[in-house]
Amino acid sequence: MSLETSQVTRAPGVRPSARGRFTILVIVLVVAVVAATWLAVSIGAVHVGLAQCGGIVADHLVPGLVTRTWTPVQEQIVWDYRLPRAVLALLVGAGLAVVGAVLQALVRNPLADPFLLGVSSGASLGAVIVFVLGTSALGGLSLSAAAFAGALVALVLVYVLAQRSGRLTPARLVLAGVALAYLFQAVYSFVLQQAQSGRAAQQVLFWLLGSLGGARWDMLPIPAIVLVAGVAYLLAQHRPLNALAAGEDTATSLGVPVARFRLQLFVLTSLLVGVLVATSGAIAFVGLIVPHAARLLAGADHRRVLPVTALLGAAFLQLVDIAARTVNAPQELALSIVTAVFGVPFFLWLLRRRA
Amino acid sequence: MRLVLDGLAVTLDGRSIVRGADLVVEPGELTGLVGPNGSGKSTLIRAAYRALRPAAGLITVGGDDLVRLPPRESARRIAVVAQENPAELDFTVEDVVLMGRTPHKRPLSRTTAEDLHRCAESLERVDLGHAARRSYATLSGGEKQRVLIARALVQGSRLLLLDEPTTHLDIRHQLDVLHLVRELGITALAALHDLNQATEFCDRIYVMDGGRIVADALTPEVITRVFGVRAVPRTQYAFERLKEDP
């Protein structure tokens, strides 16, 4: 009997063929990502038409390909400011969403998000110290470097607290992460309170709530490489991920070396979060809601969930950043404010649906 | 494929749960493991599929030391139907059954038409061919157990471990599951809590008490000693009930 052609009457809980739909879904999402990015580059205080944006990008990729219909100022705005920011939005959106999906499988809890394991609080602490006390406070580390260093410190501390003879259990991982997150928050709140300048405190708050405003081309390679390598590894491991989501004993009985695999996932997701938070602050809700939306569209199998989550996260954060720049222009909104406006209603709907 | 436990001991959080258990599962037989709650049945089964590490003793499967086998290889030899519920994420029945192919797959290999064929075939064998695309979470308890048996079939292992496969099922589904295991003719070790079912379905029965295997047959003396109840043949039981309550 062929699964593709079998006639199945739709009983409650029956899904239509996921396989054929998956290809269409991926195509639609890729188009959405490109469209949102194009729009993001065009929109802003200085208007640059969609065609002009396309021309500028084409001209940079293949010089002399198109006739110039734009001014040097427009070119500078699009190529030096808006495009790196738009690319960073894609990387951060995709990365946070994928990390959320993986952590939900790792700790077997649908309410897990990338900031559950304390790593982002470590990054925030590093960033706050540099913001308030200056770069000399941490031996000349830049803001991003200090945030990443904070994330690494948090990663090691969470591991040390959560492991028991080298094995990580989800419950201990969550407890250690949550406890450390509170500790880090206490420390950076103290540092902030002691800060002399109210201006610094305001800047820090804005950074903590997430902003892509500092994007430059030279800060993109590291997140891009870590994200691509991470997603490639996770896709290759989609079967063990499914097994682990089904339970520790199930995964063991299916030949997954659970202790080693969990450690790999923990280190990988923590590094990803560290790199992303270091570039853009802690953007809430993306990692929580996007994986759920992806599963509603593509089912629970990680081979489909991971690519759909990445694309959906990228498109979502691109639209969120457009909204953050335009709604209250010329002032920018912190991204967590915008994601929360979309995220909280979705989250409540999800809770009701599960109950 | 023969499974042998030789002096198996398992310690959980410093407490000794299984103490020196000896047990043999012969190829082609359905071997039952019975005992009171907390006697160590589940712990023994979990050690036999490497979910727990033995503190002492040896487990051999097909003649090889289990803990020295690569995890993938032991999963190709041993499949498990446990009580754990893979329903946190909304997997379809097909997703759950295809998980059985995990130990046969390299990281980048795709799910093939053959995998899908095996999946459909196994679901037919457990009488759930119509349910491939249903959400696993929406199934009844008996259907879920049958899906897990289908997953074990797809896994292609020659030894099946069942950890209280009938708990939480109503009586008809309990019998369905045991009939199914019997019909498949696969070598199996099943922890069971119903003594009548164990005697009816198993070729051989081990009795556990206090972490030890205390008998390899379910005699009336053993039942009285281990379970603290009197064993009465069914005809006599019916007769005595009739006398008490005419």
Interface residues (C-beta under 8 A of the other chain):
Chain A: M1 S2 L3 S6 V8 A11 P12 G13 V14 R15 P16 S17 A18 Q104 A105 R108 N109 P110 A236 Q237 R239 P240 N242 A243 A245 A246 G247 E248 D249 T250 T252 S253 L254 G255 V256 P257 R295 G299 A300 D301 R303
Chain B: R46 Y49 R50 A51 P70 P71 R72 E73 S74 A75 R76 I78 A79 V80 A82 E84 N85 P86 E88 L89 D90 F91 T92 E94 D95 V96 M99 G100 R101 T102 P103 K105 P107 L108 T111 L116 C119 A120 E124 G129 H130 A132 R133 R134 S135 A137 T138 Q155 L161
